Amino acid sequence: MIKDFGIINGNPWLIVKGKAGESTPQNASTVYTYAFVTDNGTYAVMSHAYEDTDEVENDTQWHTHRLTLDNKNCVVQINDNGDTEVNKDLVKVTNVITRNISKVFTAELALNNATSSICVTKVFDSAP
């Protein structure tokens, strides 16, 4: 559950109830994310089993991507942009510049191997 969110020095953050990043996906086609919809794009702090970034040694470790979702909530563009801080109840994207956040949400995404698409399948919580 999202308790609070904001921006410090251009870096978006959110506070969750409990321990942030405690759950990581056990299925290779599942992605967990904390997402920030900002004036400078959507940043997703993610954990998943397949390798797609050099930010972390193992991609089940939380790491950040900047992404674009289409009207069906499927990823149409993704890149490595921003760094990640997950500590206690805090999730923060660093080394980016944002001025406002229109929405934050926690979600599950699924990789469809047949179409190679990655789409939001469940939103656990969102604010505002």
N, C-alpha and C positions, 0 to 999 in steps of 0.2 A: 504494500500500500504506500502510495506517495504521500508524504507528510508536508513537504515544502519544496520550492524550487526557486531559482533565481540566477543572477549573473554576477560574477566578481571579476573585475579587470578583463571583461570581454569573454570570460570562460563560463559556460553554462554548468549548473550543478543541480542536483536534486537530493533530497533526504528521503529515505524509505523507513518504514516501520520494520524493526528487526535488523538483520545483517545484510547489507548490500552484497550482491554477487554470490550469495551462499549456494544457490542452485545453479548448476551447469547442466546442459542437455546431455542425456545419455544415448540418444539416437543420432546417428550420423547425419540425418536429414533435417534435424531440428536446430533452430537458432533461438537463443534468448536475447532480448535487447531492452535497454533503457534508451528511449529516443527523445531528442530535443528538436522541436520544430522551431527554427529561429529565422531571423531576417537574413541570415547568411547560409541558409540551407538546413537540411535535416542531418543531425549528427546522431549516430547510433553506437552506443557502447554495447558490444556484442560478445557472446560466447557461443562457439560451435565446434564441431569435431573436424571439419575439413580445413585445410590450410589455404589461406588467402592473403596473409599479410606478413611483413617482416617486423611489425611492431612488437610482437611477442614470440617466444620460442614455440609455444604450443597454443593453437587458436582456441582451445577451451579456456585459456586465460582471457580475461576481459580486455578488449581492445576497441579502438574507435574507427568507424568509417563515416564518411560523408556520403549520403545516398539520396536518391530521388525515387519516390514512389509514384506509380500511376494511379488512375482513378479506381483501380481494383485492389489497391494497396500491395502491388507487386513491385519489386525493385527493378528499375529500368536503368539506373546508373549507380555505380558504387566505386569509391576510391579511398585510399588511405589519406586521411586528413584529420589531424588532431591526435592528441595523446590522451591517455586514460589514467584516472585516479579512482580507485575503488577502495574505500577504507571505512570500516565500521558501518555506519548507516549512510555514508556519502558516496555518490557517483558524480564524477566531474570530468568534463572534457577540457583539456588544456591545450595551449598553443594554437588557439583559434581566436577570432575576433567576432563577437556577436554583440548586438545592442539590445535586442529584445527576444523574448521567447513567447510564441503564441500558444504552445501546447507542449506538454511532456506526457509520455506514456510508457508503460512496460508491456512487452508483447512477446508472443511466440511467433516465429516465422518458420515456414517449412520449405525445404528444397524439393522441387518436383523433378526427379531424375529424367523423366520422359521429355519434359519441355525445357529443362534447365532453368526454370523460373524459381524465384524465391519470393514468397508472398506471406503477408501477415495472415495467420490463421486464428489467432486469439489475442485480444487485448485484455490484459489482467487488470490494469488500472490506468487512468488518465487524469490530467488536471490542466487547465481549469475546466 
